Amino acid sequence: MDDVLAELNLERAREQHSVRQAVPPDPTEAILLEHLSSEPRHVDEIVREVTMPSAQVNSLLAIMELKGLVRQVGSLRYVRAQ
């Protein structure tokens, strides 16, 4: 059974749903999502465009990753999750 859940990645989906329920939406998440697509973007590039402190952008991206909204696809490069 665990193999099936792992293969379908359902456990991860369940975790993301729990995080979305526990962590309220932040209006700045929408701003960051506007600057992300399927093309990887470095966090420094995002920081320059959104004119937010890098600590704020980094923490939001980490929370958004836990929520399943974005994915880190390399060294500090993020994409919008599908």
N, CA, C and O atoms as a CHARMM CRD file, in Angstrom:
* protein
*
  328
    1    1 MET  N      0.82600  -1.19700   0.00000 PROA 1      0.00000
    2    1 MET  CA     0.00000   0.00000   0.00000 PROA 1      0.00000
    3    1 MET  C      0.87000   1.26100   0.00000 PROA 1      0.00000
    4    1 MET  O      0.59700   2.21100  -0.73300 PROA 1      0.00000
    5    2 ASP  N      1.90800   1.25900   0.82000 PROA 2      0.00000
    6    2 ASP  CA     2.79500   2.42000   0.86700 PROA 2      0.00000
    7    2 ASP  C      3.47100   2.65200  -0.47400 PROA 2      0.00000
    8    2 ASP  O      3.73000   3.79300  -0.85800 PROA 2      0.00000
    9    3 ASP  N      3.75800   1.55700  -1.19200 PROA 3      0.00000
   10    3 ASP  CA     4.37600   1.68500  -2.51500 PROA 3      0.00000
   11    3 ASP  C      3.45200   2.41300  -3.47600 PROA 3      0.00000
   12    3 ASP  O      3.89100   3.24800  -4.26700 PROA 3      0.00000
   13    4 VAL  N      2.16200   2.08800  -3.40000 PROA 4      0.00000
   14    4 VAL  CA     1.18100   2.73400  -4.27900 PROA 4      0.00000
   15    4 VAL  C      1.08500   4.21600  -3.95100 PROA 4      0.00000
   16    4 VAL  O      1.09600   5.05100  -4.85600 PROA 4      0.00000
   17    5 LEU  N      0.98900   4.55600  -2.66600 PROA 5      0.00000
   18    5 LEU  CA     0.92800   5.96200  -2.26300 PROA 5      0.00000
   19    5 LEU  C      2.17200   6.71600  -2.71200 PROA 5      0.00000
   20    5 LEU  O      2.08700   7.84600  -3.19300 PROA 5      0.00000
   21    6 ALA  N      3.31900   6.08300  -2.55100 PROA 6      0.00000
   22    6 ALA  CA     4.57100   6.72100  -2.95800 PROA 6      0.00000
   23    6 ALA  C      4.59900   6.92500  -4.46300 PROA 6      0.00000
   24    6 ALA  O      5.01000   7.98300  -4.94000 PROA 6      0.00000
   25    7 GLU  N      4.16500   5.92600  -5.21000 PROA 7      0.00000
   26    7 GLU  CA     4.17500   6.01500  -6.67300 PROA 7      0.00000
   27    7 GLU  C      3.23700   7.11300  -7.16900 PROA 7      0.00000
   28    7 GLU  O      3.57000   7.83600  -8.10800 PROA 7      0.00000
   29    8 LEU  N      2.10000   7.23800  -6.56200 PROA 8      0.00000
   30    8 LEU  CA     1.12700   8.25200  -6.97600 PROA 8      0.00000
   31    8 LEU  C      1.38500   9.61000  -6.33300 PROA 8      0.00000
   32    8 LEU  O      0.73200  10.59700  -6.66700 PROA 8      0.00000
   33    9 ASN  N      2.34000   9.65200  -5.41000 PROA 9      0.00000
   34    9 ASN  CA     2.69500  10.88600  -4.71400 PROA 9      0.00000
   35    9 ASN  C      1.51100  11.44300  -3.91900 PROA 9      0.00000
   36    9 ASN  O      1.40300  12.65600  -3.73400 PROA 9      0.00000
   37   10 LEU  N      0.63600  10.57100  -3.45500 PROA 10     0.00000
   38   10 LEU  CA    -0.54200  11.00500  -2.71200 PROA 10     0.00000
   39   10 LEU  C     -0.18700  11.48700  -1.31200 PROA 10     0.00000
   40   10 LEU  O     -0.84200  12.38000  -0.77500 PROA 10     0.00000
   41   11 GLU  N      0.83200  10.90600  -0.73100 PROA 11     0.00000
   42   11 GLU  CA     1.23500  11.34200   0.60900 PROA 11     0.00000
   43   11 GLU  C      1.66900  12.80000   0.57000 PROA 11     0.00000
   44   11 GLU  O      1.31900  13.58100   1.45400 PROA 11     0.00000
   45   12 ARG  N      2.42300  13.16200  -0.44300 PROA 12     0.00000
   46   12 ARG  CA     2.87400  14.55300  -0.60300 PROA 12     0.00000
   47   12 ARG  C      1.67500  15.48100  -0.80600 PROA 12     0.00000
   48   12 ARG  O      1.63900  16.57900  -0.25000 PROA 12     0.00000
   49   13 ALA  N      0.71100  15.05100  -1.58800 PROA 13     0.00000
   50   13 ALA  CA    -0.49400  15.85300  -1.81700 PROA 13     0.00000
   51   13 ALA  C     -1.25900  16.05000  -0.51400 PROA 13     0.00000
   52   13 ALA  O     -1.78600  17.13100  -0.25100 PROA 13     0.00000
   53   14 ARG  N     -1.31500  15.00800   0.28900 PROA 14     0.00000
   54   14 ARG  CA    -1.99200  15.10600   1.58500 PROA 14     0.00000
   55   14 ARG  C     -1.27800  16.10500   2.50000 PROA 14     0.00000
   56   14 ARG  O     -1.91800  16.90500   3.18200 PROA 14     0.00000
   57   15 GLU  N      0.05300  16.04800   2.50400 PROA 15     0.00000
   58   15 GLU  CA     0.84400  16.98500   3.31200 PROA 15     0.00000
   59   15 GLU  C      0.63000  18.42900   2.84200 PROA 15     0.00000
   60   15 GLU  O      0.47100  19.33600   3.65900 PROA 15     0.00000
   61   16 GLN  N      0.62800  18.63200   1.53200 PROA 16     0.00000
   62   16 GLN  CA     0.43300  19.98100   0.99100 PROA 16     0.00000
   63   16 GLN  C     -0.94600  20.51800   1.36400 PROA 16     0.00000
   64   16 GLN  O     -1.09500  21.69500   1.69000 PROA 16     0.00000
   65   17 HSD  N     -1.94400  19.65400   1.31300 PROA 17     0.00000
   66   17 HSD  CA    -3.29000  20.07600   1.69800 PROA 17     0.00000
   67   17 HSD  C     -3.32300  20.48600   3.16800 PROA 17     0.00000
   68   17 HSD  O     -3.95900  21.47700   3.52600 PROA 17     0.00000
   69   18 SER  N     -2.63800  19.72500   4.01300 PROA 18     0.00000
   70   18 SER  CA    -2.58900  20.05400   5.44600 PROA 18     0.00000
   71   18 SER  C     -1.92000  21.40100   5.67200 PROA 18     0.00000
   72   18 SER  O     -2.38900  22.20100   6.48100 PROA 18     0.00000
   73   19 VAL  N     -0.83000  21.65300   4.96100 PROA 19     0.00000
   74   19 VAL  CA    -0.13000  22.93400   5.10900 PROA 19     0.00000
   75   19 VAL  C     -1.01600  24.07300   4.63400 PROA 19     0.00000
   76   19 VAL  O     -1.07000  25.12200   5.27500 PROA 19     0.00000
   77   20 ARG  N     -1.71100  23.88300   3.52100 PROA 20     0.00000
   78   20 ARG  CA    -2.61200  24.93500   3.01900 PROA 20     0.00000
   79   20 ARG  C     -3.69300  25.25900   4.03000 PROA 20     0.00000
   80   20 ARG  O     -4.09100  26.41600   4.16200 PROA 20     0.00000
   81   21 GLN  N     -4.17600  24.24700   4.74900 PROA 21     0.00000
   82   21 GLN  CA    -5.19900  24.46900   5.76000 PROA 21     0.00000
   83   21 GLN  C     -4.63400  25.17100   6.99000 PROA 21     0.00000
   84   21 GLN  O     -5.31300  25.99500   7.60200 PROA 21     0.00000
   85   22 ALA  N     -3.39600  24.84900   7.35400 PROA 22     0.00000
   86   22 ALA  CA    -2.78800  25.38100   8.57400 PROA 22     0.00000
   87   22 ALA  C     -2.21300  26.78400   8.39500 PROA 22     0.00000
   88   22 ALA  O     -2.22600  27.58800   9.32600 PROA 22     0.00000
   89   23 VAL  N     -1.71000  27.07400   7.20100 PROA 23     0.00000
   90   23 VAL  CA    -1.06000  28.35800   6.94900 PROA 23     0.00000
   91   23 VAL  C     -1.98200  29.20500   6.08100 PROA 23     0.00000
   92   23 VAL  O     -2.23200  28.86400   4.92500 PROA 23     0.00000
   93   24 PRO  N     -2.49100  30.30800   6.63100 PROA 24     0.00000
   94   24 PRO  CA    -3.42500  31.12600   5.84500 PROA 24     0.00000
   95   24 PRO  C     -2.74100  31.73200   4.62300 PROA 24     0.00000
   96   24 PRO  O     -1.53200  31.96500   4.62900 PROA 24     0.00000
   97   25 PRO  N     -3.53000  31.98700   3.56800 PROA 25     0.00000
   98   25 PRO  CA    -2.94900  32.60800   2.37600 PROA 25     0.00000
   99   25 PRO  C     -2.39200  33.99200   2.68900 PROA 25     0.00000
  100   25 PRO  O     -2.92900  34.71500   3.52800 PROA 25     0.00000
  101   26 ASP  N     -1.33500  34.34300   2.02100 PROA 26     0.00000
  102   26 ASP  CA    -0.71000  35.64600   2.18300 PROA 26     0.00000
  103   26 ASP  C     -0.86300  36.37700   0.85000 PROA 26     0.00000
  104   26 ASP  O     -0.53100  35.81600  -0.19400 PROA 26     0.00000
  105   27 PRO  N     -1.35400  37.61000   0.86300 PROA 27     0.00000
  106   27 PRO  CA    -1.54900  38.33500  -0.39600 PROA 27     0.00000
  107   27 PRO  C     -0.27100  38.47100  -1.22100 PROA 27     0.00000
  108   27 PRO  O     -0.33400  38.58900  -2.44500 PROA 27     0.00000
  109   28 THR  N      0.87100  38.45500  -0.56800 PROA 28     0.00000
  110   28 THR  CA     2.12400  38.59100  -1.31900 PROA 28     0.00000
  111   28 THR  C      2.46700  37.31700  -2.09400 PROA 28     0.00000
  112   28 THR  O      3.29600  37.35000  -3.00300 PROA 28     0.00000
  113   29 GLU  N      1.83300  36.19400  -1.73700 PROA 29     0.00000
  114   29 GLU  CA     2.03500  34.97100  -2.50600 PROA 29     0.00000
  115   29 GLU  C      1.58100  35.17800  -3.94600 PROA 29     0.00000
  116   29 GLU  O      2.23300  34.71200  -4.88100 PROA 29     0.00000
  117   30 ALA  N      0.46900  35.87400  -4.12100 PROA 30     0.00000
  118   30 ALA  CA    -0.04400  36.13900  -5.46500 PROA 30     0.00000
  119   30 ALA  C      0.94000  36.98200  -6.26400 PROA 30     0.00000
  120   30 ALA  O      1.09700  36.78500  -7.46900 PROA 30     0.00000
  121   31 ILE  N      1.59600  37.91100  -5.59900 PROA 31     0.00000
  122   31 ILE  CA     2.58500  38.75600  -6.27400 PROA 31     0.00000
  123   31 ILE  C      3.74100  37.90000  -6.77200 PROA 31     0.00000
  124   31 ILE  O      4.18900  38.04700  -7.90900 PROA 31     0.00000
  125   32 LEU  N      4.21900  37.00600  -5.91500 PROA 32     0.00000
  126   32 LEU  CA     5.32000  36.13400  -6.32400 PROA 32     0.00000
  127   32 LEU  C      4.90100  35.20700  -7.45900 PROA 32     0.00000
  128   32 LEU  O      5.67500  34.96900  -8.38600 PROA 32     0.00000
  129   33 LEU  N      3.67500  34.68000  -7.39100 PROA 33     0.00000
  130   33 LEU  CA     3.21000  33.78600  -8.44400 PROA 33     0.00000
  131   33 LEU  C      3.14500  34.48300  -9.80000 PROA 33     0.00000
  132   33 LEU  O      3.34300  33.84800 -10.83600 PROA 33     0.00000
  133   34 GLU  N      2.87100  35.77700  -9.79500 PROA 34     0.00000
  134   34 GLU  CA     2.83700  36.53700 -11.05000 PROA 34     0.00000
  135   34 GLU  C      4.20700  36.57300 -11.72000 PROA 34     0.00000
  136   34 GLU  O      4.30200  36.74100 -12.93600 PROA 34     0.00000
  137   35 HSD  N      5.25800  36.41500 -10.93300 PROA 35     0.00000
  138   35 HSD  CA     6.61900  36.48900 -11.46000 PROA 35     0.00000
  139   35 HSD  C      7.22600  35.11700 -11.72400 PROA 35     0.00000
  140   35 HSD  O      8.41100  35.00700 -12.03900 PROA 35     0.00000
  141   36 LEU  N      6.41300  34.07200 -11.59500 PROA 36     0.00000
  142   36 LEU  CA     6.89700  32.71700 -11.83000 PROA 36     0.00000
  143   36 LEU  C      6.12000  32.05500 -12.95700 PROA 36     0.00000
  144   36 LEU  O      4.94700  32.35200 -13.18500 PROA 36     0.00000
  145   37 SER  N      6.78600  31.16600 -13.64500 PROA 37     0.00000
  146   37 SER  CA     6.16300  30.38300 -14.71400 PROA 37     0.00000
  147   37 SER  C      6.82600  29.01300 -14.71600 PROA 37     0.00000
  148   37 SER  O      7.38600  28.58800 -13.70500 PROA 37     0.00000
  149   38 SER  N      6.76700  28.33300 -15.83200 PROA 38     0.00000
  150   38 SER  CA     7.43800  27.03600 -15.92500 PROA 38     0.00000
  151   38 SER  C      8.93000  27.19700 -16.21400 PROA 38     0.00000
  152   38 SER  O      9.68000  26.22200 -16.19000 PROA 38     0.00000
  153   39 GLU  N      9.34800  28.41100 -16.48200 PROA 39     0.00000
  154   39 GLU  CA    10.76200  28.71700 -16.71500 PROA 39     0.00000
  155   39 GLU  C     11.43700  29.02600 -15.37000 PROA 39     0.00000
  156   39 GLU  O     11.00400  29.94300 -14.67300 PROA 39     0.00000
  157   40 PRO  N     12.47900  28.28800 -14.99400 PROA 40     0.00000
  158   40 PRO  CA    13.13800  28.52900 -13.69800 PROA 40     0.00000
  159   40 PRO  C     13.66100  29.95700 -13.57100 PROA 40     0.00000
  160   40 PRO  O     14.26200  30.51000 -14.49100 PROA 40     0.00000
  161   41 ARG  N     13.40700  30.53300 -12.38900 PROA 41     0.00000
  162   41 ARG  CA    13.87700  31.88400 -12.09200 PROA 41     0.00000
  163   41 ARG  C     14.67700  31.84300 -10.79800 PROA 41     0.00000
  164   41 ARG  O     14.25500  31.21900  -9.82400 PROA 41     0.00000
  165   42 HSD  N     15.83100  32.50600 -10.78400 PROA 42     0.00000
  166   42 HSD  CA    16.66000  32.56100  -9.58100 PROA 42     0.00000
  167   42 HSD  C     16.00800  33.50100  -8.57400 PROA 42     0.00000
  168   42 HSD  O     15.39900  34.50300  -8.94700 PROA 42     0.00000
  169   43 VAL  N     16.14100  33.16700  -7.30800 PROA 43     0.00000
  170   43 VAL  CA    15.50600  33.94900  -6.25500 PROA 43     0.00000
  171   43 VAL  C     15.97700  35.41100  -6.27700 PROA 43     0.00000
  172   43 VAL  O     15.18400  36.30700  -5.98700 PROA 43     0.00000
  173   44 ASP  N     17.23200  35.66800  -6.61000 PROA 44     0.00000
  174   44 ASP  CA    17.72600  37.05100  -6.65900 PROA 44     0.00000
  175   44 ASP  C     17.00500  37.85900  -7.73500 PROA 44     0.00000
  176   44 ASP  O     16.72700  39.04400  -7.55000 PROA 44     0.00000
  177   45 GLU  N     16.71200  37.22300  -8.83400 PROA 45     0.00000
  178   45 GLU  CA    15.98000  37.86900  -9.92100 PROA 45     0.00000
  179   45 GLU  C     14.55500  38.22300  -9.47000 PROA 45     0.00000
  180   45 GLU  O     14.04400  39.30100  -9.77300 PROA 45     0.00000
  181   46 ILE  N     13.94200  37.31300  -8.75800 PROA 46     0.00000
  182   46 ILE  CA    12.58700  37.54500  -8.24400 PROA 46     0.00000
  183   46 ILE  C     12.59900  38.68400  -7.24300 PROA 46     0.00000
  184   46 ILE  O     11.72400  39.54900  -7.28500 PROA 46     0.00000
  185   47 VAL  N     13.57300  38.70300  -6.34500 PROA 47     0.00000
  186   47 VAL  CA    13.69000  39.75300  -5.33000 PROA 47     0.00000
  187   47 VAL  C     13.78700  41.12100  -5.99500 PROA 47     0.00000
  188   47 VAL  O     13.11800  42.06600  -5.57700 PROA 47     0.00000
  189   48 ARG  N     14.61700  41.22700  -7.02700 PROA 48     0.00000
  190   48 ARG  CA    14.76200  42.51500  -7.72200 PROA 48     0.00000
  191   48 ARG  C     13.45200  42.97600  -8.34400 PROA 48     0.00000
  192   48 ARG  O     13.13400  44.16500  -8.31600 PROA 48     0.00000
  193   49 GLU  N     12.70000  42.05300  -8.89900 PROA 49     0.00000
  194   49 GLU  CA    11.46800  42.42200  -9.58200 PROA 49     0.00000
  195   49 GLU  C     10.34100  42.79500  -8.63500 PROA 49     0.00000
  196   49 GLU  O      9.56800  43.70900  -8.92300 PROA 49     0.00000
  197   50 VAL  N     10.23700  42.10900  -7.52400 PROA 50     0.00000
  198   50 VAL  CA     9.10800  42.37000  -6.61200 PROA 50     0.00000
  199   50 VAL  C      9.42800  43.42600  -5.56900 PROA 50     0.00000
  200   50 VAL  O      8.54200  43.84700  -4.82400 PROA 50     0.00000
  201   51 THR  N     10.65700  43.85100  -5.50500 PROA 51     0.00000
  202   51 THR  CA    11.12800  44.86500  -4.54600 PROA 51     0.00000
  203   51 THR  C     10.67300  44.58100  -3.11200 PROA 51     0.00000
  204   51 THR  O     10.16400  45.46000  -2.41700 PROA 51     0.00000
  205   52 MET  N     10.86800  43.34300  -2.69700 PROA 52     0.00000
  206   52 MET  CA    10.64100  42.93300  -1.30800 PROA 52     0.00000
  207   52 MET  C     11.99400  42.52700  -0.74000 PROA 52     0.00000
  208   52 MET  O     12.90500  42.18000  -1.49300 PROA 52     0.00000
  209   53 PRO  N     12.13000  42.56800   0.57100 PROA 53     0.00000
  210   53 PRO  CA    13.37700  42.08800   1.17200 PROA 53     0.00000
  211   53 PRO  C     13.60300  40.61100   0.83100 PROA 53     0.00000
  212   53 PRO  O     12.65600  39.82700   0.77000 PROA 53     0.00000
  213   54 SER  N     14.85000  40.24800   0.61400 PROA 54     0.00000
  214   54 SER  CA    15.15900  38.86800   0.21800 PROA 54     0.00000
  215   54 SER  C     14.72400  37.86200   1.28000 PROA 54     0.00000
  216   54 SER  O     14.30800  36.75400   0.94000 PROA 54     0.00000
  217   55 ALA  N     14.81200  38.22000   2.53800 PROA 55     0.00000
  218   55 ALA  CA    14.37900  37.30400   3.60500 PROA 55     0.00000
  219   55 ALA  C     12.88800  37.00300   3.48800 PROA 55     0.00000
  220   55 ALA  O     12.45800  35.86800   3.69500 PROA 55     0.00000
  221   56 GLN  N     12.10800  38.02100   3.15700 PROA 56     0.00000
  222   56 GLN  CA    10.66700  37.83600   2.99800 PROA 56     0.00000
  223   56 GLN  C     10.36500  36.94200   1.78900 PROA 56     0.00000
  224   56 GLN  O      9.53100  36.04100   1.87700 PROA 56     0.00000
  225   57 VAL  N     11.03400  37.18900   0.67700 PROA 57     0.00000
  226   57 VAL  CA    10.82000  36.38400  -0.52700 PROA 57     0.00000
  227   57 VAL  C     11.22900  34.93700  -0.27100 PROA 57     0.00000
  228   57 VAL  O     10.50300  34.01500  -0.64300 PROA 57     0.00000
  229   58 ASN  N     12.37800  34.73100   0.35800 PROA 58     0.00000
  230   58 ASN  CA    12.83300  33.37100   0.65000 PROA 58     0.00000
  231   58 ASN  C     11.87200  32.62500   1.55800 PROA 58     0.00000
  232   58 ASN  O     11.58200  31.45200   1.32400 PROA 58     0.00000
  233   59 SER  N     11.37400  33.29200   2.59400 PROA 59     0.00000
  234   59 SER  CA    10.45600  32.60400   3.50400 PROA 59     0.00000
  235   59 SER  C      9.12400  32.31500   2.82100 PROA 59     0.00000
  236   59 SER  O      8.53900  31.25300   3.03100 PROA 59     0.00000
  237   60 LEU  N      8.64200  33.24600   2.00800 PROA 60     0.00000
  238   60 LEU  CA     7.39900  33.00400   1.27900 PROA 60     0.00000
  239   60 LEU  C      7.54400  31.85900   0.28500 PROA 60     0.00000
  240   60 LEU  O      6.64700  31.02400   0.16400 PROA 60     0.00000
  241   61 LEU  N      8.66200  31.81500  -0.42100 PROA 61     0.00000
  242   61 LEU  CA     8.88000  30.72800  -1.36600 PROA 61     0.00000
  243   61 LEU  C      8.94400  29.38000  -0.65300 PROA 61     0.00000
  244   61 LEU  O      8.45000  28.38000  -1.17400 PROA 61     0.00000
  245   62 ALA  N      9.54200  29.34500   0.51900 PROA 62     0.00000
  246   62 ALA  CA     9.60600  28.09600   1.28500 PROA 62     0.00000
  247   62 ALA  C      8.20800  27.64400   1.70000 PROA 62     0.00000
  248   62 ALA  O      7.87900  26.46200   1.59700 PROA 62     0.00000
  249   63 ILE  N      7.39300  28.57200   2.16300 PROA 63     0.00000
  250   63 ILE  CA     6.01700  28.24300   2.55800 PROA 63     0.00000
  251   63 ILE  C      5.20700  27.81600   1.33600 PROA 63     0.00000
  252   63 ILE  O      4.43200  26.86100   1.39100 PROA 63     0.00000
  253   64 MET  N      5.40000  28.53800   0.23600 PROA 64     0.00000
  254   64 MET  CA     4.67500  28.20900  -0.98900 PROA 64     0.00000
  255   64 MET  C      5.08500  26.84300  -1.52300 PROA 64     0.00000
  256   64 MET  O      4.27500  26.13800  -2.12400 PROA 64     0.00000
  257   65 GLU  N      6.33600  26.47200  -1.30600 PROA 65     0.00000
  258   65 GLU  CA     6.79200  25.14600  -1.71300 PROA 65     0.00000
  259   65 GLU  C      6.10900  24.07400  -0.86300 PROA 65     0.00000
  260   65 GLU  O      5.69300  23.03900  -1.38300 PROA 65     0.00000
  261   66 LEU  N      5.99500  24.32000   0.42900 PROA 66     0.00000
  262   66 LEU  CA     5.28800  23.37600   1.30300 PROA 66     0.00000
  263   66 LEU  C      3.82200  23.25300   0.91900 PROA 66     0.00000
  264   66 LEU  O      3.22800  22.18300   1.05100 PROA 66     0.00000
  265   67 LYS  N      3.24100  24.34400   0.44500 PROA 67     0.00000
  266   67 LYS  CA     1.83900  24.33800   0.02000 PROA 67     0.00000
  267   67 LYS  C      1.65700  23.70500  -1.35500 PROA 67     0.00000
  268   67 LYS  O      0.53100  23.41400  -1.75900 PROA 67     0.00000
  269   68 GLY  N      2.74500  23.49100  -2.06700 PROA 68     0.00000
  270   68 GLY  CA     2.64800  22.91100  -3.39200 PROA 68     0.00000
  271   68 GLY  C      2.38200  23.92800  -4.48600 PROA 68     0.00000
  272   68 GLY  O      1.97100  23.55900  -5.58600 PROA 68     0.00000
  273   69 LEU  N      2.61200  25.20700  -4.19900 PROA 69     0.00000
  274   69 LEU  CA     2.36500  26.26400  -5.18400 PROA 69     0.00000
  275   69 LEU  C      3.56300  26.50100  -6.09000 PROA 69     0.00000
  276   69 LEU  O      3.40500  26.87800  -7.25100 PROA 69     0.00000
  277   70 VAL  N      4.75700  26.28000  -5.56100 PROA 70     0.00000
  278   70 VAL  CA     5.98500  26.44800  -6.34000 PROA 70     0.00000
  279   70 VAL  C      6.88800  25.24400  -6.08500 PROA 70     0.00000
  280   70 VAL  O      6.68900  24.48800  -5.13400 PROA 70     0.00000
  281   71 ARG  N      7.89000  25.08300  -6.96300 PROA 71     0.00000
  282   71 ARG  CA     8.87700  24.02900  -6.78500 PROA 71     0.00000
  283   71 ARG  C     10.26300  24.62700  -6.97200 PROA 71     0.00000
  284   71 ARG  O     10.47200  25.48000  -7.83400 PROA 71     0.00000
  285   72 GLN  N     11.19600  24.17800  -6.16500 PROA 72     0.00000
  286   72 GLN  CA    12.58500  24.56000  -6.36100 PROA 72     0.00000
  287   72 GLN  C     13.19600  23.53200  -7.30100 PROA 72     0.00000
  288   72 GLN  O     13.14500  22.33000  -7.04400 PROA 72     0.00000
  289   73 VAL  N     13.77900  24.02200  -8.40100 PROA 73     0.00000
  290   73 VAL  CA    14.28100  23.11600  -9.43500 PROA 73     0.00000
  291   73 VAL  C     15.76600  23.33100  -9.68300 PROA 73     0.00000
  292   73 VAL  O     16.21600  23.34500 -10.82900 PROA 73     0.00000
  293   74 GLY  N     16.49300  23.49100  -8.64900 PROA 74     0.00000
  294   74 GLY  CA    17.92400  23.72200  -8.76600 PROA 74     0.00000
  295   74 GLY  C     18.35700  24.68600  -7.69300 PROA 74     0.00000
  296   74 GLY  O     17.59500  25.00600  -6.78100 PROA 74     0.00000
  297   75 SER  N     19.54200  25.13000  -7.80500 PROA 75     0.00000
  298   75 SER  CA    20.11600  26.02300  -6.81500 PROA 75     0.00000
  299   75 SER  C     19.38700  27.36600  -6.78300 PROA 75     0.00000
  300   75 SER  O     19.67100  28.26600  -7.57300 PROA 75     0.00000
  301   76 LEU  N     18.44900  27.47500  -5.85400 PROA 76     0.00000
  302   76 LEU  CA    17.67000  28.69700  -5.63400 PROA 76     0.00000
  303   76 LEU  C     16.89300  29.15200  -6.86800 PROA 76     0.00000
  304   76 LEU  O     16.66300  30.34700  -7.05300 PROA 76     0.00000
  305   77 ARG  N     16.49100  28.20500  -7.70500 PROA 77     0.00000
  306   77 ARG  CA    15.66900  28.49800  -8.87600 PROA 77     0.00000
  307   77 ARG  C     14.28700  27.89900  -8.66600 PROA 77     0.00000
  308   77 ARG  O     14.14700  26.74100  -8.27300 PROA 77     0.00000
  309   78 TYR  N     13.27800  28.70500  -8.93200 PROA 78     0.00000
  310   78 TYR  CA    11.89800  28.29600  -8.65500 PROA 78     0.00000
  311   78 TYR  C     11.04100  28.37500  -9.90600 PROA 78     0.00000
  312   78 TYR  O     11.28400  29.18500 -10.80100 PROA 78     0.00000
  313   79 VAL  N     10.02300  27.50500  -9.94400 PROA 79     0.00000
  314   79 VAL  CA     9.01200  27.52400 -10.98100 PROA 79     0.00000
  315   79 VAL  C      7.64900  27.43700 -10.31200 PROA 79     0.00000
  316   79 VAL  O      7.52500  27.00400  -9.16600 PROA 79     0.00000
  317   80 ARG  N      6.65000  27.85000 -11.04100 PROA 80     0.00000
  318   80 ARG  CA     5.28300  27.70600 -10.57300 PROA 80     0.00000
  319   80 ARG  C      4.92100  26.22700 -10.68200 PROA 80     0.00000
  320   80 ARG  O      5.19800  25.60300 -11.70600 PROA 80     0.00000
  321   81 ALA  N      4.31200  25.65700  -9.65200 PROA 81     0.00000
  322   81 ALA  CA     3.92300  24.24000  -9.67800 PROA 81     0.00000
  323   81 ALA  C      2.75600  24.05200 -10.63900 PROA 81     0.00000
  324   81 ALA  O      1.91500  24.93600 -10.80400 PROA 81     0.00000
  325   82 GLN  N      2.72500  22.90000 -11.25700 PROA 82     0.00000
  326   82 GLN  CA     1.65500  22.60100 -12.23900 PROA 82     0.00000
  327   82 GLN  C      0.40600  22.16600 -11.55100 PROA 82     0.00000
  328   82 GLN  O     -0.59200  21.87500 -12.20900 PROA 82     0.00000
